[in-house]
């Protein structure tokens, strides 16, 4: 198994979510705070599929800022975004209206096993 957040881990995640398609276009920056450093990538959901690229890959509609523990819990489906928001392990930056306007895109991003 690849080290969490490594390039190999991101490639494997990109492969698992590539077939997720949505009716809109949305770019989400994911920033994971680890030992005083930030590790990030961008998830782009489109009608053509979903991709992951290094940040900055272009403007993001929304940024998710997570602790490393929160990011692991989310990636391993041990917690959802609402739970992480409630505990402070997830913070949102950007236009929060995007979250509500494009809720279907976020729902589609559930990572398949």
C-alpha positions in Angstrom: 0.0 0.0 0.0 1.3 3.5 -0.9 2.2 6.0 1.8 -0.8 8.3 2.5 -0.7 11.4 0.3 2.3 10.3 -1.6 2.4 10.6 -5.4 1.6 6.9 -5.7 -1.3 7.3 -3.3 -2.7 10.2 -5.4 -2.3 8.3 -8.6 -4.2 5.3 -7.2 -6.9 7.6 -5.9 -7.2 9.3 -9.3 -7.6 5.9 -11.0 -10.4 4.9 -8.5 -12.4 8.1 -9.1 -11.7 8.7 -12.8 -15.1 7.4 -13.9 -17.1 9.7 -11.6 -19.0 12.1 -13.9 -21.2 15.1 -12.9 -23.4 17.5 -14.8 -21.2 20.5 -13.9 -17.6 21.5 -13.6 -16.1 22.1 -10.1 -12.5 22.3 -8.9 -11.8 21.6 -5.3 -8.4 22.2 -3.7 -7.6 19.8 -0.9 -5.0 21.0 1.6 -3.8 18.6 4.3 -1.8 20.1 7.2 1.0 17.8 8.3 3.6 18.6 10.8 3.7 22.4 10.0 3.6 21.7 6.3 0.8 21.7 3.7 0.3 18.9 1.2 -2.2 19.6 -1.5 -3.8 18.5 -4.7 -6.8 19.6 -6.8 -9.8 17.4 -7.6 -11.6 18.4 -10.8 -15.1 17.0 -11.4 -16.5 17.4 -14.9 -19.0 15.7 -17.3 -16.0 14.0 -18.9 -14.8 12.5 -15.6 -12.8 13.3 -12.5 -9.1 14.0 -12.2 -6.5 14.8 -9.6 -3.6 17.2 -10.2 -1.0 19.0 -8.2 -1.9 22.4 -6.8 -2.1 25.0 -8.1 -3.8 23.6 -11.2 -6.0 26.6 -11.8 -8.6 28.5 -9.8 -10.6 26.4 -7.3 -14.2 26.8 -6.5 -13.7 25.6 -3.0 -10.8 24.7 -0.7 -11.0 22.0 1.9 -8.4 22.3 4.7 -7.9 19.2 6.7 -5.7 17.9 9.5 -3.8 14.8 8.5 -5.9 12.8 10.9 -9.1 14.2 9.4 -7.9 13.6 5.9 -7.2 9.9 6.7 -10.6 9.5 8.3 -12.3 11.0 5.2 -10.1 8.9 2.8 -10.8 5.7 4.7 -14.6 6.5 5.0 -14.3 6.5 8.8 -15.9 10.0 8.9 -17.8 12.3 6.5 -17.3 16.0 5.8 -20.1 17.1 8.2 -18.5 15.2 11.1 -15.1 16.7 10.3 -16.5 20.2 10.1 -18.2 19.8 13.5 -15.0 18.7 15.1 -12.8 21.4 13.4 -10.8 18.8 11.5 -12.1 20.3 8.3 -12.3 23.9 7.4 -13.7 25.4 4.2 -12.4 28.4 2.2 -14.0 30.0 -0.8 -17.6 30.6 -1.8 -19.6 28.4 0.5 -22.6 28.8 -1.8 -20.8 26.4 -4.1 -21.1 23.7 -1.5 -24.9 24.0 -1.6 -25.3 24.8 -5.3 -23.3 21.8 -6.4 -24.1 19.3 -3.6 -24.8 16.6 -6.2 -21.1 16.9 -7.4 -19.9 16.4 -3.8 -22.3 13.5 -3.3 -20.9 11.9 -6.4 -17.3 12.1 -5.1 -17.9 9.3 -2.6 -14.8 7.3 -3.1 -15.5 3.7 -4.3 -13.9 0.8 -2.4 
